[in-house]
Amino acid sequence: MTITTNPQTSLTPTTRAAISGLGTARGHKVVTNHDLTLTLDTSDEWIIERSGIRERRIGGSCLELSTEAARKALTQAQVQPQELDLIICATCTPDQVFPAVSNRLQNELEANCGAFDLNAACSGFTYGVTVAEAQIAAGMERILVVGVDTLSRFTDWNDRSTAVLFGDGAGAIVLERTHNTQKGILSTFLGSEGRFADLLTCDFGGYIQMEGKEVFRQAVRVMVSASQQVLAAAGLTPQDVDVVVPHQANMRIIESAMKRLSIPLQKASTVLETTGNTSSSSIPLALDAAVSKGLIQDNSLVLMVGFGAGMSVAAALVRWGQ
Ligand code: COA
């Protein structure tokens, strides 16, 4: 039976949920730091030094980006859309208030299953993975989890304190039931610290508002704590981790968290240099990069950890392979 405590450990003694396919998509247009200096009082040096970002990709709707990522993930998993039992789309920037992005995605893919969107801001993808794992424990076989966000539509391009940070993208995985209990999701953790909700907000019709310094401070703290909790739940330690796939918000946040976890920085997969902060899609984008570079291989222990507005936080520990 599913264990419902938090952090949550494995499914049943005989079943786990494993990732069988992964696909990504990036915003259509490259915007470099230099491009931003043409309209903002900023510099390439400042942006790189304070965030680690050199360029970001913007453009494309959530539907376009999620469809591209989902098709790649399904192809890699060798799963037909009609074989899916559920589609979960994590997004805080849906194309419309309703219908959900996931309903249009279901139609686009010609899938025949339930579909819903989930908003946990930049932690959304990992929240989605956790919900999907629980559905597999409840009897489903194959679930598509997508993280997609188009924050460029909610960015004030005249505000240098936020405009330099964000980008658009999507990432998707197929999660499948496996009877190889050595592989798949080992443990998950979900957290919410609503007392910090006002640190990072976006009202209807408005733009992203952020208290950057405090977000930074809290982000490091919750990332470390969530990571420690999923590791402890699986009976593992930071030294056991092969690859950390952190939310891609700021290189200095990742450096601080890795240092506090005593995990060498080289074990962190980063793509923010060329993507900026792509919210729900940042973890699958960094996961894809780690797989492509050969950092993640069969049996690698992968720690995904996300944080975001809310303040939300989520982590999942995965033994790679099926
Ligand atoms: N270019 C040049 N100068 C800038 C600037 C920019 N793009 N943005 C801000 N500044 C200025 C500030 O106005 C400030 O000037 P002042 O000292 O004259 O007041 C100075 O740079 C320092 O600003 P500060 O906010 O203290 O910088 P910082 O080192 O904290 O870096 C962030 C700012 C936003 C990069 C950093 O705080 C951060 O990344 N926070 C987390 C944000 C985040 O992750 N959000 C998403 C969560 S999912």
Residues whose N, C-alpha, C, O or C-beta is under 5 A from the ligand:
A	BS01	COA	D41 T42 S43 W46 R50 S51 C122 R160 S161 V164 G212 K213 V215 F216 A249 N250 F307 G308 A309
